[in-house]
């Protein structure tokens, strides 16, 4: 296994800090920018040698620009990593599933605190990403715009004066920007408001996905809300519209939580208590059960029901319970049954420590 992956896991994750705006509901804010190099074929039309050359060009440009803290940044060549190490990158929201499925020539540059990264040879030649805790899309936009300018000073992007940035997928043409906020919405789930609200958000032109992104379902009551249009709007227009939607969802979630406290307190306390009991005492725990129980405990923390448990611990557990992280911690591959036992052990030990 790769030593840099071990070092990455041991490093603090800035976007999981419990210090962002509205972090009781908004887990993190993220923006990705899709870019391609002028004069080169899109990824699907490149052979292995071309992909490797593109990777070198972009990595050298990032280093020369000083973006991501290069040359001290992490630099992973996906075809040199085993399956577990690649999965760690996905679980930490640093690499997409598409990047992992394209190990030939795929590369990933990561700032040491994981707040920014560049995926190379995913769907486009490069995708720049920035993440921050809580709800702060404007701050993330300022950061990623700065990174984009730094890297662009060393590269020639494929750009059309009428269409904007040219991308492999037509839905990304224009700004090439996907902005999203990860929200924890257990109150709306418990009150039955979530489904109609999601339908309304979708009709307004925004995508609502689960914790793992496109194609994922509701696990842990975590949802990514993102823009779908990238053409015909400026980056600031997209961020403003998305921010309005996020502010509305946060307000609805707070209202749902107040309703549960005032009108359905036994139901609320029972769910939080059962969630804590599962994490504290279970000896076999699936990923889905762990996520749903962490959702209940996180809501209890947000509502002041725990004296020692805090958001940072819960946020860390949301990542550490996944399969690749469990196997890295164990130092060996684990069967599905062994992972369920290791997951339960991790949660028991973390919560038991708080009682000492």
Buried (B, 14 or more C-beta within 10 A) or exposed (E): BBEBBEEBBEEEBBBBBBEBEBBBBBBBBBBBBBBBBEEBBBBEEBEEEBBBBBBEBBBEBBBBBEBBBBEEBBBBBBBEBEEBBBBBBBBBBBBBBBBBEBBEBBBBBBBBBBBBBBBBBBBBBBBBBBBBBBBBBEBBBEBBBEBBEBBBEBBEBBBEEEEBBBBBEEEBBBBBBBBBBBBBBBBBBBBEBBEEBBEEBEEEEBBBBBBBBEEBEBBBBBBBBBBEBBBEBEBEEBBEBBBEBBEEBBEBBBBBBEBBEEEBEEEBBEBBBEBBEBBBEBEEBBBEBBBBBBBBBBBBBBBEBBEEBEBBBBBBBBBBBBBBBBBBBBEEEBEEEBBBBBBBBBBBEBBEEEEE
